[in-house]
Amino acid sequence: MTGTWIELVINIIVILLVLIGAFITLSATIGIIRFPDIYTRLHAATKASTLGVSSILIAAFLYLYVKEDIVSGKLLLGILFIMITAPVSAHMIGRAAHNSGIKPLTKNRTDAYEEAMRKQQ
């Protein structure tokens, strides 16, 4: 009797993780289309890959572990790889865009990165 309750709880967790991942990915896709400049679009794309895809991969890992008794090292490495590379690549793309002269659309804000670079020189 307890095995069925545990499986039910794990199934609900897996379903929630997949739905959360799908919702985050969908909202980030809308953000990429709707946001005005490269920096906000880059933010949306990075959040989608880091949170949305990782959530779906965690759900797949839990499902395989509970249903098939498989500990998938590939899924764990995929989660780790996405968590490490997505923020770093977004930072580098944002820095390259800024160094190329693309200015952020700011309203009543200053460009803190440009000020820091001026102080550094």
Order of alpha helices (4+ residues) and beta strands (2+ residues): alpha-alpha-alpha-alpha-alpha
